[in-house]
Amino acid sequence: MPKKSKELSALSVAKIKETGRYSVGGVDGLFLNVEGNSRVWILRAVVGKRLGKDGKLKPHRRDIGLGPYPEVSLAEARAKATELRLQIRNGIDPIAHKQEQLNKLHIQKLRDKTFIECAKVVIANKTRELKNEKHIGQWTSTLETYIYPTLGDISIGKITKVDIAEVLRPIWTEKNETAKRIRGRIETIFDYAKAMGYFEGDNPAEWKGNLEPILGNLKQESRPHPSLPYDQVSTFVQHLRQKDGISPKALEFAVLTACRSGEIFGAKWQEIDFKNKVWIIPKERMKAEKEHRVPLSQQATHLLESIQEHTQLQDFIFPAPRGGMLSDMSLTTLIKRMHEQKFKENSLGYIDPKQNRVITTHGFRSTFRDWSADKTDYPREVCEHVLAHKLPDEVEAAYLRGAYLEKRKSLMTDWADFCYKSVVQ
């Protein structure tokens, strides 16, 4: 039977200074290891077996660190050693067990991501995917406004469908379209978090059978964008040309080309072929993800030439006053002010008579389409292709992009002449 070490007192341990390994007793194999100024508790114990050089299994003696002295007192070291001895008797490898616990803690820490941390990664990914900078900005702004204040700092694995429903409820009725977009963005963020292992189970932002019973559907009336009757377009353009600044130029160009506002805002000088009077919009910026060639009327070309000297060094043809891309709000505000000015002159202003609402930039696409249907004999397909609508027949669409370009040039010239018929050039 091995000889038991003398059980040292706390005072005796405190006096140990010289380099060496000292048995302190109280628990078999408990030592204080001294190396210079370092004093560390060690438990020397047999943990399982190992294969010896002779190929035979032998007891595996291992040193298990229990912490530095005096941060860990003698009494604490004996208590720890006793606990580890008990684990060993129960067949547990203390070192492997400790490493396993550390690994679990590390994994848990990795998984303990907040909603805002996950959202920022998703937004960074979306920045590479989305064509329109405005849409990227909407991801950030809507989450910052409606979600981050409540859920931003919460671990994403702890967020429930009830939490999501509660942050959406205040805007579900009054701002339903915004709320639905936010719900979709939250769902995408949870898809990322689930893929990364930050939470388990069903996506709490899913709609069917999940948030739908809590929030309920709202009956939505599909309404077109308010548009100006085409017989008022030349009056509007004449009023618009009295305004200074880049926003009026952008709006005038939108009217002349019947393009979407996002396509106007993202337009760059390298896309303009002045020789052939064509604006070539790359597929990356088109809703249909196909390159779109926009014939430029003489009026549209002159408009570009009038601002080229002032903006050709900018990233965009129609840059924002402080640089970067214009926003929808800039044109919306311009139209609203023009409407109010016209209204004060004892006029109805710029109203869609069918909806009794102030017109929008997008509405001029409808104005163009109504005019082309009522006042011209151009084929429907040619008019639809001007608007870059997806045609049902891909072969027909490809044909229109080529052979019908001349017809579209004539159509856009007629449209520009109509828009300018009462304008003094």
Buried (B, 14 or more C-beta within 10 A) or exposed (E): EEEEBEBBEEEBBEEBEEEEEBBBBBBBBBBBBBEEEEBBBBBBBEBEEEEEEEEEEEEBEBBBBBEEBEEBBBEBBBBBBBBBBEBBEEEEBBBEEBEEEEEEEEEEEEBEBBBBBBBBBBBEEBEEEBBBBBBBBBBBEBBEEBBBEBBBEEBBBEBEBEBBBEBBEEBBEEBBEBBBBBBEBBBBBBBBBBEBEBBEEEBBBBBEEBBEEBBEEEEEEEEEBBBBBBEBBBBBBBBBBEBEEBBBBBBBBBBBBBBBBBBBBBBBBEBBEEEEBBBEBBEEBBBEEBEBBBBBBEBBBEBBEEBEEEBEEBEBBBBBEEEEBBBBEBBBEBBBEBBEBBBEEEEEBBBBEEBEBBBBBBBBBBBBBBBBEEEBEBBEBBBBBBBBBEBEEEEEBEBBBEEBBEBBBBBBBBBBEBBBEEBEE
